[in-house]
Amino acid sequence: MGGGRASILRKKLRYERGFVYQVTTSNESLSDSGAFNIKTSTNKKDLNETLSIILSEISSIKRKGFNKSQLVFAKNKISKSYKRTMQTSGSWVDFHSLGELIDPENYLKLNEYVDKIVKIDNKKIIEAANKYFKPNSWYLVASGDISKSDIEIDF
């Protein structure tokens, strides 16, 4: 959605509209919670339209997921990225250590993890998007010459 030059948000916000230079997404998975983050910067005058585009893309994913080429591209990128990062013994230890410590018989090894990613379909994406991208479960962090009254988007 927001990683790399071919991401949906970069295409819309940078290449089509010129609102941002960079946009990234990330997630944090913990044992009982997590976070999905979208990070970018824009001019104050473009803020509300930038937010509107981001929310529109999230809404689209909640309704219909990704088109086939986007889904294939994302799964390939994610699975190849995981494989690429496993070039040192330290990276293998980082990936496997928590599972080995907590539940060595049942945690997902790297190949099993990548297999699960490859098997993700739009039905699962839509289900997860609707479960986690709910109204009133968002936080907006803004810095610079901006106040709450400048934000016209209702979260």
Secondary structure as the mmCIF struct_conf table of DSSP 4:
data_model
#
loop_
_struct_conf.conf_type_id
_struct_conf.id
_struct_conf.beg_label_comp_id
_struct_conf.beg_label_asym_id
_struct_conf.beg_label_seq_id
_struct_conf.end_label_comp_id
_struct_conf.end_label_asym_id
_struct_conf.end_label_seq_id
BEND BEND1 GLY A 3 GLY A 4
TURN_TY1_P TURN_TY1_P1 ARG A 5 ALA A 6
HELX_RH_AL_P HELX_RH_AL_P1 ILE A 8 ARG A 10
HELX_RH_PI_P HELX_RH_PI_P1 LYS A 11 GLU A 16
TURN_TY1_P TURN_TY1_P2 ARG A 17 ARG A 17
BEND BEND2 TYR A 21 TYR A 21
STRN STRN1 VAL A 23 SER A 29
BEND BEND3 SER A 31 ASP A 32
STRN STRN2 GLY A 34 THR A 40
HELX_RH_3T_P HELX_RH_3T_P1 LYS A 44 ASP A 46
HELX_RH_AL_P HELX_RH_AL_P2 LEU A 47 LYS A 64
HELX_RH_AL_P HELX_RH_AL_P3 LYS A 68 THR A 85
BEND BEND4 THR A 88 THR A 88
HELX_RH_AL_P HELX_RH_AL_P4 SER A 89 ILE A 102
TURN_TY1_P TURN_TY1_P3 PRO A 104 ASN A 106
BEND BEND5 TYR A 107 TYR A 107
HELX_LH_PP_P HELX_LH_PP_P1 LEU A 108 LYS A 109
HELX_RH_AL_P HELX_RH_AL_P5 LEU A 110 VAL A 118
TURN_TY1_P TURN_TY1_P4 LYS A 119 LYS A 119
HELX_RH_AL_P HELX_RH_AL_P6 ASN A 122 TYR A 132
BEND BEND6 PHE A 133 PHE A 133
TURN_TY1_P TURN_TY1_P5 PRO A 135 ASN A 136
BEND BEND7 GLY A 144 ASP A 145
HELX_RH_3T_P HELX_RH_3T_P2 LYS A 148 ASP A 150
#
